Amino acid sequence: LHADLAPDLPRFLQGDPIRIRQVLLNLLGNAVKFTDRGEVQLRVSLTKMSSGNAAIVFSVTDTGPGITLELQERLFQKFEQADLSTTRQYGGTGLGLAISKELVVLMGGSISVNSQFGKGSTFTFEIPMRLGDQPKFRDGENQERRHSHRLSVLCAEDGLTNQMIIRSLLEEMGHDVDIVEHGVDAIKALAQRDFDLVLMDGRMPYMDGETAVRCIRSGGTSDIRVRSRDINIIALTANASQEDREKYLAAGMNGFLSKPINEKDLFEEIGRVITVLLRSGHPLIEMPETASEPMVLGPPTRSGDLHSIPAPFDPLEAAPSDSLSSWSHPQRAPASRLPAYSGDPSNMMQRIAKAFIEDAPQRLEAARINIMAGHAQGAALEIHSLKGAAAYVSLTTLQKKLEILEKLADSGDLAVVAQGLPEVETLLLEGISSLKKILNHPAHD
Ligand code: ADP
């Protein structure tokens, strides 16, 4: 894989890095996938430049099998119209290029293919961009792990453990977060007040993430209108396969974060969103140097009648001063000194472990009730949520078992799911008792 960047490319441009990256990933991914021998070449060049505007051309050339004329004509068509036999014949979802085209067009550009059957293909897209200035980041911002601006984030996520994690991470980074449990409440929240970013779980009760995003992009429901249909929405996905990504992109998501959420990825993704928002002229509040305005910690106060989670316990008071053994860390800064992202996960992990101990048995019970009532979907949802929570507290065996049961519940095989419950229950009880031990007797190191 070679990359050839023209020497006259402007150093700074104003564009949408998330979308450009997605298109490049699609094209480069295909090129590498289809090329058994030879090479893949990425070229980036400048074609036009006039009074602050530039047109940038990206091309991806491979020495793969090439594409027949007949297929070339259909390549960028939306999957709904695609001939099923193509998918069957060539594998894949047949979605990548249609989405690439959509993204390129959204950026005001165009995309085309030039291919000789048996010799290889070249995909080219051109995007107009404004010339940019060097971003005004504070010195050493990355080392400091501090975002330049504070975002108001809405998170739609039904699992208590996930909610805890996302709230902790975002607040420790200095952002403001409101949490709702499903798509319907997310839409209500977006109708009530302005947010800068939405983190949207895929699988939720009442309305899943994909449906919610489609609804938001179309302005809301007939009686609940969202304030901004263009808001940045990042999908939280447990199994972010290429297929999932394409599905979510097609629904209108702007990016992805894989669950379990990793703080570094979240930090970077939010940094990217801030850059994109600033570039587009979206007004943002600067991150205060010190946390003299403590908007963090404690139950949310300004969400009106939004469905927000109650704080199940006071994490800072309840937590022992030492950390869980596997997450042990030096003393954290006092809470009032937040919101610089401290990078210290120990307290958060204690919060998560406690949330898990409280929440997990209820989830299992809810799954059992759903199974008894013959509600496969409800059972799958509860099992899914418990699985995600198990991943966070590193109960891997339990997580794997639940993954199998979730699939079975998805396929409606509730009798088999029921047979698996006793084992899950044992694993859960064992897991909870080991978490309790660690919480009560934190390792000293
Ligand atoms: P997917 O890769 O998921 O099938 P795409 O829309 O990305 O979806 O591609 C659709 C089809 O176009 C592929 O299945 C393949 O047949 C063909 N194709 C795409 N890129 C190339 C390439 N670089 N070389 C040969 N065939 C390609």
Boltz pocket constraint, residues with backbone or C-beta under 6 A from the ligand:
constraints:
  - pocket:
      binder: B
      contacts: [[A, 26], [A, 27], [A, 30], [A, 31], [A, 34], [A, 62], [A, 64], [A, 65], [A, 66], [A, 67], [A, 75], [A, 86], [A, 90], [A, 91], [A, 92], [A, 93], [A, 94], [A, 95], [A, 96], [A, 97], [A, 98], [A, 121]]
      max_distance: 6.0
